[in-house]
C-alpha cells in the first residue's frame, strides 16, 4: 500500500506520488520535487488551484510550523509559470 498524505490546498487525501512535497528552509518555501529533503514537509497537489489555495490560507505556514513569515515566492513563481503556459498555448 502506498502511503497517503493530505493536500494542504484542498484537504483531500492522495497517494504520495500524486502530491508535491514542500519544505521550509530558513523560512523559504522550497519545492522538494523528489521528496528527499529532511525535516517537516507539507504535501500539495501540483495544480494552480491547490497551490494558490494553500498560499492564500497560509496552509504551508501551519503545516510546516513556521514562526513568522514564510517566503512563498518559489511556489508563486511556479504558479506564474502555469499562467504563462496557459496564455502561451492559445
Ligand atoms: Zn489538492
PDB file of the backbone (N, CA, C, O) and the ligand in Angstrom, with CONECT records:
HET     ZN  A 101       1
ATOM      1  N   UNK A   1       0.843  -1.217   0.000  1.00  0.00           N
ATOM      2  CA  UNK A   1       0.000   0.000   0.000  1.00  0.00           C
ATOM      3  C   UNK A   1       0.865   1.249   0.000  1.00  0.00           C
ATOM      4  O   UNK A   1       1.812   1.375   0.776  1.00  0.00           O
ATOM      5  N   UNK A   2       0.521   2.151  -0.873  1.00  0.00           N
ATOM      6  CA  UNK A   2       1.280   3.391  -0.944  1.00  0.00           C
ATOM      7  C   UNK A   2       0.846   4.325   0.191  1.00  0.00           C
ATOM      8  O   UNK A   2      -0.339   4.400   0.515  1.00  0.00           O
ATOM      9  N   UNK A   3       1.799   5.031   0.790  1.00  0.00           N
ATOM     10  CA  UNK A   3       1.422   5.961   1.871  1.00  0.00           C
ATOM     11  C   UNK A   3       0.504   7.058   1.351  1.00  0.00           C
ATOM     12  O   UNK A   3       0.612   7.485   0.202  1.00  0.00           O
ATOM     13  N   UNK A   4      -0.389   7.500   2.208  1.00  0.00           N
ATOM     14  CA  UNK A   4      -1.354   8.532   1.822  1.00  0.00           C
ATOM     15  C   UNK A   4      -1.052   9.814   2.588  1.00  0.00           C
ATOM     16  O   UNK A   4      -0.771   9.779   3.786  1.00  0.00           O
ATOM     17  N   UNK A   5      -1.113  10.940   1.894  1.00  0.00           N
ATOM     18  CA  UNK A   5      -0.884  12.245   2.518  1.00  0.00           C
ATOM     19  C   UNK A   5      -2.071  13.157   2.229  1.00  0.00           C
ATOM     20  O   UNK A   5      -2.846  12.910   1.305  1.00  0.00           O
ATOM     21  N   UNK A   6      -2.202  14.200   3.019  1.00  0.00           N
ATOM     22  CA  UNK A   6      -3.292  15.156   2.819  1.00  0.00           C
ATOM     23  C   UNK A   6      -2.767  16.402   2.125  1.00  0.00           C
ATOM     24  O   UNK A   6      -1.771  16.985   2.554  1.00  0.00           O
ATOM     25  N   UNK A   7      -3.432  16.806   1.058  1.00  0.00           N
ATOM     26  CA  UNK A   7      -3.066  18.027   0.348  1.00  0.00           C
ATOM     27  C   UNK A   7      -3.446  19.226   1.211  1.00  0.00           C
ATOM     28  O   UNK A   7      -4.582  19.322   1.675  1.00  0.00           O
ATOM     29  N   UNK A   8      -2.485  20.155   1.434  1.00  0.00           N
ATOM     30  CA  UNK A   8      -2.777  21.309   2.272  1.00  0.00           C
ATOM     31  C   UNK A   8      -3.615  22.350   1.526  1.00  0.00           C
ATOM     32  O   UNK A   8      -4.093  23.312   2.128  1.00  0.00           O
ATOM     33  N   UNK A   9      -3.791  22.158   0.224  1.00  0.00           N
ATOM     34  CA  UNK A   9      -4.611  23.089  -0.541  1.00  0.00           C
ATOM     35  C   UNK A   9      -6.081  22.738  -0.478  1.00  0.00           C
ATOM     36  O   UNK A   9      -6.904  23.570  -0.097  1.00  0.00           O
ATOM     37  N   UNK A  10      -6.422  21.508  -0.850  1.00  0.00           N
ATOM     38  CA  UNK A  10      -7.834  21.126  -0.933  1.00  0.00           C
ATOM     39  C   UNK A  10      -8.240  20.156   0.175  1.00  0.00           C
ATOM     40  O   UNK A  10      -9.408  19.778   0.269  1.00  0.00           O
ATOM     41  N   UNK A  11      -7.290  19.752   1.009  1.00  0.00           N
ATOM     42  CA  UNK A  11      -7.546  18.874   2.148  1.00  0.00           C
ATOM     43  C   UNK A  11      -7.943  17.457   1.737  1.00  0.00           C
ATOM     44  O   UNK A  11      -8.364  16.666   2.580  1.00  0.00           O
ATOM     45  N   UNK A  12      -7.814  17.135   0.467  1.00  0.00           N
ATOM     46  CA  UNK A  12      -8.137  15.779   0.025  1.00  0.00           C
ATOM     47  C   UNK A  12      -6.934  14.877   0.269  1.00  0.00           C
ATOM     48  O   UNK A  12      -5.792  15.336   0.257  1.00  0.00           O
ATOM     49  N   UNK A  13      -7.192  13.603   0.488  1.00  0.00           N
ATOM     50  CA  UNK A  13      -6.104  12.658   0.698  1.00  0.00           C
ATOM     51  C   UNK A  13      -5.734  12.008  -0.620  1.00  0.00           C
ATOM     52  O   UNK A  13      -6.600  11.606  -1.397  1.00  0.00           O
ATOM     53  N   UNK A  14      -4.430  11.910  -0.861  1.00  0.00           N
ATOM     54  CA  UNK A  14      -3.945  11.308  -2.098  1.00  0.00           C
ATOM     55  C   UNK A  14      -2.713  10.478  -1.796  1.00  0.00           C
ATOM     56  O   UNK A  14      -2.094  10.628  -0.742  1.00  0.00           O
ATOM     57  N   UNK A  15      -2.366   9.619  -2.707  1.00  0.00           N
ATOM     58  CA  UNK A  15      -1.121   8.871  -2.551  1.00  0.00           C
ATOM     59  C   UNK A  15       0.051   9.839  -2.717  1.00  0.00           C
ATOM     60  O   UNK A  15      -0.051  10.846  -3.418  1.00  0.00           O
ATOM     61  N   UNK A  16       1.153   9.516  -2.064  1.00  0.00           N
ATOM     62  CA  UNK A  16       2.327  10.385  -2.100  1.00  0.00           C
ATOM     63  C   UNK A  16       2.731  10.768  -3.515  1.00  0.00           C
ATOM     64  O   UNK A  16       3.130  11.903  -3.773  1.00  0.00           O
ATOM     65  N   UNK A  17       2.624   9.809  -4.427  1.00  0.00           N
ATOM     66  CA  UNK A  17       3.119  10.046  -5.782  1.00  0.00           C
ATOM     67  C   UNK A  17       2.268  11.072  -6.528  1.00  0.00           C
ATOM     68  O   UNK A  17       2.705  11.624  -7.538  1.00  0.00           O
ATOM     69  N   UNK A  18       1.050  11.332  -6.030  1.00  0.00           N
ATOM     70  CA  UNK A  18       0.187  12.305  -6.702  1.00  0.00           C
ATOM     71  C   UNK A  18       0.381  13.702  -6.147  1.00  0.00           C
ATOM     72  O   UNK A  18      -0.215  14.664  -6.632  1.00  0.00           O
ATOM     73  N   UNK A  19       1.231  13.807  -5.109  1.00  0.00           N
ATOM     74  CA  UNK A  19       1.392  15.099  -4.450  1.00  0.00           C
ATOM     75  C   UNK A  19       2.830  15.599  -4.561  1.00  0.00           C
ATOM     76  O   UNK A  19       3.765  14.819  -4.739  1.00  0.00           O
ATOM     77  N   UNK A  20       2.982  16.914  -4.453  1.00  0.00           N
ATOM     78  CA  UNK A  20       4.302  17.530  -4.437  1.00  0.00           C
ATOM     79  C   UNK A  20       4.650  17.852  -2.985  1.00  0.00           C
ATOM     80  O   UNK A  20       3.837  18.412  -2.249  1.00  0.00           O
ATOM     81  N   UNK A  21       5.874  17.487  -2.582  1.00  0.00           N
ATOM     82  CA  UNK A  21       6.292  17.773  -1.221  1.00  0.00           C
ATOM     83  C   UNK A  21       6.988  19.125  -1.182  1.00  0.00           C
ATOM     84  O   UNK A  21       7.771  19.453  -2.074  1.00  0.00           O
ATOM     85  N   UNK A  22       6.705  19.896  -0.164  1.00  0.00           N
ATOM     86  CA  UNK A  22       7.407  21.163   0.029  1.00  0.00           C
ATOM     87  C   UNK A  22       7.965  21.198   1.446  1.00  0.00           C
ATOM     88  O   UNK A  22       7.379  20.641   2.374  1.00  0.00           O
ATOM     89  N   UNK A  23       9.098  21.858   1.594  1.00  0.00           N
ATOM     90  CA  UNK A  23       9.709  22.016   2.911  1.00  0.00           C
ATOM     91  C   UNK A  23      10.067  23.488   3.090  1.00  0.00           C
ATOM     92  O   UNK A  23      10.069  24.267   2.137  1.00  0.00           O
ATOM     93  N   UNK A  24      10.367  23.845   4.330  1.00  0.00           N
ATOM     94  CA  UNK A  24      10.791  25.208   4.615  1.00  0.00           C
ATOM     95  C   UNK A  24      12.258  25.191   5.012  1.00  0.00           C
ATOM     96  O   UNK A  24      12.641  24.499   5.955  1.00  0.00           O
ATOM     97  N   UNK A  25      13.085  25.952   4.294  1.00  0.00           N
ATOM     98  CA  UNK A  25      14.498  26.072   4.627  1.00  0.00           C
ATOM     99  C   UNK A  25      14.778  27.538   4.924  1.00  0.00           C
ATOM    100  O   UNK A  25      14.689  28.383   4.033  1.00  0.00           O
ATOM    101  N   UNK A  26      15.113  27.838   6.162  1.00  0.00           N
ATOM    102  CA  UNK A  26      15.343  29.227   6.591  1.00  0.00           C
ATOM    103  C   UNK A  26      14.172  30.124   6.204  1.00  0.00           C
ATOM    104  O   UNK A  26      14.360  31.221   5.678  1.00  0.00           O
ATOM    105  N   UNK A  27      12.959  29.638   6.474  1.00  0.00           N
ATOM    106  CA  UNK A  27      11.733  30.402   6.222  1.00  0.00           C
ATOM    107  C   UNK A  27      11.481  30.669   4.744  1.00  0.00           C
ATOM    108  O   UNK A  27      10.723  31.574   4.393  1.00  0.00           O
ATOM    109  N   UNK A  28      12.110  29.891   3.884  1.00  0.00           N
ATOM    110  CA  UNK A  28      11.823  29.981   2.455  1.00  0.00           C
ATOM    111  C   UNK A  28      11.194  28.665   2.030  1.00  0.00           C
ATOM    112  O   UNK A  28      11.731  27.592   2.305  1.00  0.00           O
ATOM    113  N   UNK A  29      10.066  28.754   1.364  1.00  0.00           N
ATOM    114  CA  UNK A  29       9.383  27.554   0.901  1.00  0.00           C
ATOM    115  C   UNK A  29      10.145  26.973  -0.290  1.00  0.00           C
ATOM    116  O   UNK A  29      10.422  27.665  -1.270  1.00  0.00           O
ATOM    117  N   UNK A  30      10.473  25.696  -0.182  1.00  0.00           N
ATOM    118  CA  UNK A  30      11.253  25.038  -1.229  1.00  0.00           C
ATOM    119  C   UNK A  30      10.478  23.842  -1.744  1.00  0.00           C
ATOM    120  O   UNK A  30       9.921  23.067  -0.966  1.00  0.00           O
ATOM    121  N   UNK A  31      10.444  23.695  -3.064  1.00  0.00           N
ATOM    122  CA  UNK A  31       9.777  22.541  -3.655  1.00  0.00           C
ATOM    123  C   UNK A  31      10.714  21.346  -3.579  1.00  0.00           C
ATOM    124  O   UNK A  31      11.826  21.369  -4.108  1.00  0.00           O
ATOM    125  N   UNK A  32      10.249  20.323  -2.922  1.00  0.00           N
ATOM    126  CA  UNK A  32      11.065  19.119  -2.763  1.00  0.00           C
ATOM    127  C   UNK A  32      10.582  18.098  -3.788  1.00  0.00           C
ATOM    128  O   UNK A  32       9.883  17.141  -3.457  1.00  0.00           O
ATOM    129  N   UNK A  33      10.971  18.327  -5.036  1.00  0.00           N
ATOM    130  CA  UNK A  33      10.413  17.574  -6.162  1.00  0.00           C
ATOM    131  C   UNK A  33      10.582  16.067  -6.016  1.00  0.00           C
ATOM    132  O   UNK A  33       9.738  15.288  -6.458  1.00  0.00           O
ATOM    133  N   UNK A  34      11.688  15.670  -5.387  1.00  0.00           N
ATOM    134  CA  UNK A  34      11.944  14.232  -5.287  1.00  0.00           C
ATOM    135  C   UNK A  34      11.612  13.681  -3.909  1.00  0.00           C
ATOM    136  O   UNK A  34      11.855  12.510  -3.617  1.00  0.00           O
ATOM    137  N   UNK A  35      11.050  14.550  -3.061  1.00  0.00           N
ATOM    138  CA  UNK A  35      10.609  14.147  -1.726  1.00  0.00           C
ATOM    139  C   UNK A  35      11.726  13.493  -0.924  1.00  0.00           C
ATOM    140  O   UNK A  35      11.528  12.458  -0.287  1.00  0.00           O
ATOM    141  N   UNK A  36      12.903  14.113  -0.966  1.00  0.00           N
ATOM    142  CA  UNK A  36      14.062  13.542  -0.277  1.00  0.00           C
ATOM    143  C   UNK A  36      14.637  14.477   0.786  1.00  0.00           C
ATOM    144  O   UNK A  36      15.551  14.097   1.519  1.00  0.00           O
ATOM    145  N   UNK A  37      14.110  15.689   0.872  1.00  0.00           N
ATOM    146  CA  UNK A  37      14.710  16.643   1.805  1.00  0.00           C
ATOM    147  C   UNK A  37      14.321  16.318   3.243  1.00  0.00           C
ATOM    148  O   UNK A  37      13.206  15.871   3.513  1.00  0.00           O
ATOM    149  N   UNK A  38      15.256  16.550   4.156  1.00  0.00           N
ATOM    150  CA  UNK A  38      14.970  16.255   5.565  1.00  0.00           C
ATOM    151  C   UNK A  38      14.032  17.291   6.170  1.00  0.00           C
ATOM    152  O   UNK A  38      13.809  18.359   5.600  1.00  0.00           O
ATOM    153  N   UNK A  39      13.497  16.959   7.311  1.00  0.00           N
ATOM    154  CA  UNK A  39      12.661  17.911   8.031  1.00  0.00           C
ATOM    155  C   UNK A  39      11.191  17.731   7.738  1.00  0.00           C
ATOM    156  O   UNK A  39      10.771  16.843   6.997  1.00  0.00           O
ATOM    157  N   UNK A  40      10.433  18.609   8.350  1.00  0.00           N
ATOM    158  CA  UNK A  40       8.987  18.542   8.222  1.00  0.00           C
ATOM    159  C   UNK A  40       8.574  18.951   6.818  1.00  0.00           C
ATOM    160  O   UNK A  40       9.046  19.965   6.303  1.00  0.00           O
ATOM    161  N   UNK A  41       7.716  18.191   6.208  1.00  0.00           N
ATOM    162  CA  UNK A  41       7.255  18.521   4.874  1.00  0.00           C
ATOM    163  C   UNK A  41       5.754  18.721   4.835  1.00  0.00           C
ATOM    164  O   UNK A  41       5.027  18.236   5.703  1.00  0.00           O
ATOM    165  N   UNK A  42       5.297  19.437   3.825  1.00  0.00           N
ATOM    166  CA  UNK A  42       3.867  19.563   3.577  1.00  0.00           C
ATOM    167  C   UNK A  42       3.620  19.032   2.173  1.00  0.00           C
ATOM    168  O   UNK A  42       4.517  19.032   1.330  1.00  0.00           O
ATOM    169  N   UNK A  43       2.424  18.590   1.939  1.00  0.00           N
ATOM    170  CA  UNK A  43       2.115  17.983   0.647  1.00  0.00           C
ATOM    171  C   UNK A  43       0.999  18.744  -0.034  1.00  0.00           C
ATOM    172  O   UNK A  43       0.031  19.149   0.611  1.00  0.00           O
ATOM    173  N   UNK A  44       1.129  18.940  -1.328  1.00  0.00           N
ATOM    174  CA  UNK A  44       0.118  19.695  -2.070  1.00  0.00           C
ATOM    175  C   UNK A  44       0.023  19.125  -3.484  1.00  0.00           C
ATOM    176  O   UNK A  44       1.023  18.707  -4.067  1.00  0.00           O
ATOM    177  N   UNK A  45      -1.188  19.116  -4.019  1.00  0.00           N
ATOM    178  CA  UNK A  45      -1.332  18.734  -5.423  1.00  0.00           C
ATOM    179  C   UNK A  45      -0.594  19.757  -6.276  1.00  0.00           C
ATOM    180  O   UNK A  45      -0.641  20.954  -5.994  1.00  0.00           O
ATOM    181  N   UNK A  46       0.079  19.294  -7.306  1.00  0.00           N
ATOM    182  CA  UNK A  46       0.813  20.235  -8.150  1.00  0.00           C
ATOM    183  C   UNK A  46      -0.123  20.850  -9.172  1.00  0.00           C
ATOM    184  O   UNK A  46       0.043  20.681 -10.380  1.00  0.00           O
ATOM    185  N   UNK A  47      -1.111  21.569  -8.656  1.00  0.00           N
ATOM    186  CA  UNK A  47      -2.058  22.267  -9.517  1.00  0.00           C
ATOM    187  C   UNK A  47      -2.145  23.707  -9.041  1.00  0.00           C
ATOM    188  O   UNK A  47      -1.968  23.980  -7.853  1.00  0.00           O
ATOM    189  N   UNK A  48      -2.417  24.641  -9.964  1.00  0.00           N
ATOM    190  CA  UNK A  48      -2.544  26.049  -9.552  1.00  0.00           C
ATOM    191  C   UNK A  48      -3.601  26.216  -8.465  1.00  0.00           C
ATOM    192  O   UNK A  48      -3.420  27.013  -7.545  1.00  0.00           O
ATOM    193  N   UNK A  49      -4.694  25.477  -8.562  1.00  0.00           N
ATOM    194  CA  UNK A  49      -5.779  25.619  -7.595  1.00  0.00           C
ATOM    195  C   UNK A  49      -5.305  25.301  -6.182  1.00  0.00           C
ATOM    196  O   UNK A  49      -5.524  26.081  -5.255  1.00  0.00           O
ATOM    197  N   UNK A  50      -4.660  24.162  -6.027  1.00  0.00           N
ATOM    198  CA  UNK A  50      -4.256  23.732  -4.691  1.00  0.00           C
ATOM    199  C   UNK A  50      -3.112  24.587  -4.148  1.00  0.00           C
ATOM    200  O   UNK A  50      -3.112  24.940  -2.969  1.00  0.00           O
ATOM    201  N   UNK A  51      -2.139  24.921  -4.993  1.00  0.00           N
ATOM    202  CA  UNK A  51      -1.025  25.742  -4.525  1.00  0.00           C
ATOM    203  C   UNK A  51      -1.514  27.126  -4.129  1.00  0.00           C
ATOM    204  O   UNK A  51      -1.104  27.669  -3.104  1.00  0.00           O
ATOM    205  N   UNK A  52      -2.389  27.689  -4.945  1.00  0.00           N
ATOM    206  CA  UNK A  52      -2.909  29.019  -4.660  1.00  0.00           C
ATOM    207  C   UNK A  52      -3.726  29.007  -3.367  1.00  0.00           C
ATOM    208  O   UNK A  52      -3.613  29.910  -2.537  1.00  0.00           O
ATOM    209  N   UNK A  53      -4.542  27.980  -3.214  1.00  0.00           N
ATOM    210  CA  UNK A  53      -5.363  27.877  -2.008  1.00  0.00           C
ATOM    211  C   UNK A  53      -4.482  27.749  -0.772  1.00  0.00           C
ATOM    212  O   UNK A  53      -4.760  28.353   0.264  1.00  0.00           O
ATOM    213  N   UNK A  54      -3.429  26.967  -0.888  1.00  0.00           N
ATOM    214  CA  UNK A  54      -2.535  26.752   0.252  1.00  0.00           C
ATOM    215  C   UNK A  54      -1.813  28.046   0.633  1.00  0.00           C
ATOM    216  O   UNK A  54      -1.630  28.330   1.817  1.00  0.00           O
ATOM    217  N   UNK A  55      -1.408  28.823  -0.360  1.00  0.00           N
ATOM    218  CA  UNK A  55      -0.742  30.097  -0.073  1.00  0.00           C
ATOM    219  C   UNK A  55      -1.725  31.064   0.574  1.00  0.00           C
ATOM    220  O   UNK A  55      -1.410  31.700   1.580  1.00  0.00           O
ATOM    221  N   UNK A  56      -2.914  31.171  -0.005  1.00  0.00           N
ATOM    222  CA  UNK A  56      -3.882  32.148   0.495  1.00  0.00           C
ATOM    223  C   UNK A  56      -4.344  31.805   1.909  1.00  0.00           C
ATOM    224  O   UNK A  56      -4.588  32.698   2.720  1.00  0.00           O
ATOM    225  N   UNK A  57      -4.462  30.522   2.199  1.00  0.00           N
ATOM    226  CA  UNK A  57      -4.923  30.119   3.532  1.00  0.00           C
ATOM    227  C   UNK A  57      -3.764  29.940   4.502  1.00  0.00           C
ATOM    228  O   UNK A  57      -3.957  29.491   5.632  1.00  0.00           O
ATOM    229  N   UNK A  58      -2.569  30.288   4.062  1.00  0.00           N
ATOM    230  CA  UNK A  58      -1.369  30.139   4.901  1.00  0.00           C
ATOM    231  C   UNK A  58      -1.229  28.711   5.414  1.00  0.00           C
ATOM    232  O   UNK A  58      -0.742  28.472   6.520  1.00  0.00           O
ATOM    233  N   UNK A  59      -1.661  27.785   4.597  1.00  0.00           N
ATOM    234  CA  UNK A  59      -1.637  26.382   4.998  1.00  0.00           C
ATOM    235  C   UNK A  59      -0.213  25.860   5.118  1.00  0.00           C
ATOM    236  O   UNK A  59       0.065  24.983   5.936  1.00  0.00           O
ATOM    237  N   UNK A  60       0.700  26.405   4.292  1.00  0.00           N
ATOM    238  CA  UNK A  60       2.098  25.952   4.359  1.00  0.00           C
ATOM    239  C   UNK A  60       2.703  26.367   5.699  1.00  0.00           C
ATOM    240  O   UNK A  60       3.432  25.602   6.330  1.00  0.00           O
ATOM    241  N   UNK A  61       2.389  27.590   6.118  1.00  0.00           N
ATOM    242  CA  UNK A  61       2.927  28.104   7.380  1.00  0.00           C
ATOM    243  C   UNK A  61       2.502  27.194   8.529  1.00  0.00           C
ATOM    244  O   UNK A  61       3.308  26.854   9.395  1.00  0.00           O
ATOM    245  N   UNK A  62       1.234  26.807   8.525  1.00  0.00           N
ATOM    246  CA  UNK A  62       0.731  25.943   9.595  1.00  0.00           C
ATOM    247  C   UNK A  62       1.318  24.546   9.503  1.00  0.00           C
ATOM    248  O   UNK A  62       1.765  23.975  10.498  1.00  0.00           O
ATOM    249  N   UNK A  63       1.310  24.005   8.290  1.00  0.00           N
ATOM    250  CA  UNK A  63       1.755  22.618   8.115  1.00  0.00           C
ATOM    251  C   UNK A  63       3.240  22.469   8.431  1.00  0.00           C
ATOM    252  O   UNK A  63       3.667  21.439   8.952  1.00  0.00           O
ATOM    253  N   UNK A  64       4.020  23.494   8.118  1.00  0.00           N
ATOM    254  CA  UNK A  64       5.465  23.417   8.325  1.00  0.00           C
ATOM    255  C   UNK A  64       5.887  24.008   9.661  1.00  0.00           C
ATOM    256  O   UNK A  64       7.066  23.994  10.014  1.00  0.00           O
ATOM    257  N   UNK A  65       4.909  24.529  10.404  1.00  0.00           N
ATOM    258  CA  UNK A  65       5.165  25.118  11.728  1.00  0.00           C
ATOM    259  C   UNK A  65       6.228  26.194  11.666  1.00  0.00           C
ATOM    260  O   UNK A  65       7.154  26.238  12.475  1.00  0.00           O
ATOM    261  N   UNK A  66       6.063  27.071  10.670  1.00  0.00           N
ATOM    262  CA  UNK A  66       6.985  28.189  10.534  1.00  0.00           C
ATOM    263  C   UNK A  66       6.535  29.286  11.488  1.00  0.00           C
ATOM    264  O   UNK A  66       5.349  29.607  11.564  1.00  0.00           O
ATOM    265  N   UNK A  67       7.491  29.860  12.215  1.00  0.00           N
ATOM    266  CA  UNK A  67       7.157  31.011  13.039  1.00  0.00           C
ATOM    267  C   UNK A  67       7.565  32.253  12.274  1.00  0.00           C
ATOM    268  O   UNK A  67       8.670  32.329  11.736  1.00  0.00           O
ATOM    269  N   UNK A  68       6.671  33.224  12.227  1.00  0.00           N
ATOM    270  CA  UNK A  68       6.960  34.430  11.460  1.00  0.00           C
ATOM    271  C   UNK A  68       6.517  34.250  10.023  1.00  0.00           C
ATOM    272  O   UNK A  68       5.575  33.511   9.738  1.00  0.00           O
ATOM    273  N   UNK A  69       7.206  34.932   9.123  1.00  0.00           N
ATOM    274  CA  UNK A  69       6.773  34.911   7.732  1.00  0.00           C
ATOM    275  C   UNK A  69       7.479  33.808   6.958  1.00  0.00           C
ATOM    276  O   UNK A  69       8.628  33.458   7.225  1.00  0.00           O
ATOM    277  N   UNK A  70       6.752  33.282   5.999  1.00  0.00           N
ATOM    278  CA  UNK A  70       7.304  32.256   5.125  1.00  0.00           C
ATOM    279  C   UNK A  70       7.372  32.838   3.723  1.00  0.00           C
ATOM    280  O   UNK A  70       6.388  33.369   3.209  1.00  0.00           O
ATOM    281  N   UNK A  71       8.536  32.732   3.118  1.00  0.00           N
ATOM    282  CA  UNK A  71       8.724  33.246   1.766  1.00  0.00           C
ATOM    283  C   UNK A  71       8.207  32.212   0.777  1.00  0.00           C
ATOM    284  O   UNK A  71       8.821  31.162   0.588  1.00  0.00           O
ATOM    285  N   UNK A  72       7.075  32.513   0.149  1.00  0.00           N
ATOM    286  CA  UNK A  72       6.448  31.524  -0.745  1.00  0.00           C
ATOM    287  C   UNK A  72       6.687  31.848  -2.210  1.00  0.00           C
ATOM    288  O   UNK A  72       5.984  31.336  -3.081  1.00  0.00           O
ATOM    289  N   UNK A  73       7.672  32.695  -2.490  1.00  0.00           N
ATOM    290  CA  UNK A  73       7.809  33.114  -3.895  1.00  0.00           C
ATOM    291  C   UNK A  73       8.254  31.971  -4.815  1.00  0.00           C
ATOM    292  O   UNK A  73       8.038  32.031  -6.025  1.00  0.00           O
ATOM    293  N   UNK A  74       8.868  30.942  -4.252  1.00  0.00           N
ATOM    294  CA  UNK A  74       9.222  29.790  -5.086  1.00  0.00           C
ATOM    295  C   UNK A  74       7.966  29.220  -5.748  1.00  0.00           C
ATOM    296  O   UNK A  74       7.922  28.963  -6.951  1.00  0.00           O
ATOM    297  N   UNK A  75       6.953  29.037  -4.907  1.00  0.00           N
ATOM    298  CA  UNK A  75       5.722  28.450  -5.435  1.00  0.00           C
ATOM    299  C   UNK A  75       4.937  29.457  -6.251  1.00  0.00           C
ATOM    300  O   UNK A  75       4.270  29.097  -7.222  1.00  0.00           O
ATOM    301  N   UNK A  76       5.017  30.732  -5.854  1.00  0.00           N
ATOM    302  CA  UNK A  76       4.328  31.750  -6.639  1.00  0.00           C
ATOM    303  C   UNK A  76       4.914  31.837  -8.046  1.00  0.00           C
ATOM    304  O   UNK A  76       4.192  32.032  -9.024  1.00  0.00           O
ATOM    305  N   UNK A  77       6.247  31.688  -8.130  1.00  0.00           N
ATOM    306  CA  UNK A  77       6.880  31.686  -9.452  1.00  0.00           C
ATOM    307  C   UNK A  77       6.375  30.505 -10.272  1.00  0.00           C
ATOM    308  O   UNK A  77       6.104  30.628 -11.467  1.00  0.00           O
ATOM    309  N   UNK A  78       6.256  29.363  -9.609  1.00  0.00           N
ATOM    310  CA  UNK A  78       5.756  28.173 -10.291  1.00  0.00           C
ATOM    311  C   UNK A  78       4.332  28.417 -10.804  1.00  0.00           C
ATOM    312  O   UNK A  78       3.969  28.011 -11.908  1.00  0.00           O
ATOM    313  N   UNK A  79       3.547  29.090  -9.971  1.00  0.00           N
ATOM    314  CA  UNK A  79       2.171  29.400 -10.361  1.00  0.00           C
ATOM    315  C   UNK A  79       2.148  30.332 -11.570  1.00  0.00           C
ATOM    316  O   UNK A  79       1.360  30.147 -12.497  1.00  0.00           O
ATOM    317  N   UNK A  80       3.023  31.335 -11.543  1.00  0.00           N
ATOM    318  CA  UNK A  80       3.094  32.246 -12.682  1.00  0.00           C
ATOM    319  C   UNK A  80       3.503  31.495 -13.937  1.00  0.00           C
ATOM    320  O   UNK A  80       3.061  31.824 -15.038  1.00  0.00           O
ATOM    321  N   UNK A  81       4.348  30.485 -13.769  1.00  0.00           N
ATOM    322  CA  UNK A  81       4.748  29.659 -14.895  1.00  0.00           C
ATOM    323  C   UNK A  81       3.554  28.976 -15.535  1.00  0.00           C
ATOM    324  O   UNK A  81       3.440  28.896 -16.758  1.00  0.00           O
ATOM    325  N   UNK A  82       2.666  28.483 -14.679  1.00  0.00           N
ATOM    326  CA  UNK A  82       1.449  27.863 -15.215  1.00  0.00           C
ATOM    327  C   UNK A  82       0.658  28.883 -16.019  1.00  0.00           C
ATOM    328  O   UNK A  82       0.161  28.593 -17.108  1.00  0.00           O
ATOM    329  N   UNK A  83       0.552  30.103 -15.450  1.00  0.00           N
ATOM    330  CA  UNK A  83      -0.218  31.153 -16.114  1.00  0.00           C
ATOM    331  C   UNK A  83       0.338  31.444 -17.492  1.00  0.00           C
ATOM    332  O   UNK A  83      -0.411  31.573 -18.460  1.00  0.00           O
ATOM    333  N   UNK A  84       1.686  31.549 -17.579  1.00  0.00           N
ATOM    334  CA  UNK A  84       2.295  31.838 -18.856  1.00  0.00           C
ATOM    335  C   UNK A  84       2.039  30.717 -19.864  1.00  0.00           C
ATOM    336  O   UNK A  84       1.825  30.953 -21.053  1.00  0.00           O
ATOM    337  N   UNK A  85       2.070  29.488 -19.340  1.00  0.00           N
ATOM    338  CA  UNK A  85       1.832  28.349 -20.226  1.00  0.00           C
ATOM    339  C   UNK A  85       0.427  28.406 -20.789  1.00  0.00           C
ATOM    340  O   UNK A  85       0.203  28.179 -21.978  1.00  0.00           O
ATOM    341  N   UNK A  86      -0.527  28.718 -19.899  1.00  0.00           N
ATOM    342  CA  UNK A  86      -1.921  28.798 -20.336  1.00  0.00           C
ATOM    343  C   UNK A  86      -2.082  29.895 -21.391  1.00  0.00           C
ATOM    344  O   UNK A  86      -2.717  29.701 -22.427  1.00  0.00           O
ATOM    345  N   UNK A  87      -1.483  31.057 -21.092  1.00  0.00           N
ATOM    346  CA  UNK A  87      -1.611  32.177 -22.027  1.00  0.00           C
ATOM    347  C   UNK A  87      -0.911  31.861 -23.341  1.00  0.00           C
ATOM    348  O   UNK A  87      -1.389  32.224 -24.416  1.00  0.00           O
ATOM    349  N   UNK A  88       0.245  31.170 -23.243  1.00  0.00           N
ATOM    350  CA  UNK A  88       1.018  30.911 -24.434  1.00  0.00           C
ATOM    351  C   UNK A  88       0.421  29.841 -25.328  1.00  0.00           C
ATOM    352  O   UNK A  88       0.739  29.774 -26.516  1.00  0.00           O
ATOM    353  N   UNK A  89      -0.452  28.994 -24.761  1.00  0.00           N
ATOM    354  CA  UNK A  89      -0.974  27.863 -25.525  1.00  0.00           C
ATOM    355  C   UNK A  89      -2.122  28.289 -26.435  1.00  0.00           C
ATOM    356  O   UNK A  89      -2.527  27.541 -27.325  1.00  0.00           O
ATOM    357  N   UNK A  90      -2.647  29.506 -26.207  1.00  0.00           N
ATOM    358  CA  UNK A  90      -3.785  29.958 -27.000  1.00  0.00           C
ATOM    359  C   UNK A  90      -3.340  30.172 -28.442  1.00  0.00           C
ATOM    360  O   UNK A  90      -4.150  30.556 -29.287  1.00  0.00           O
TER     361      UNK A  90
HETATM  362 ZN    ZN A 101      -5.201  19.414  -3.533  1.00  0.00          ZN
END
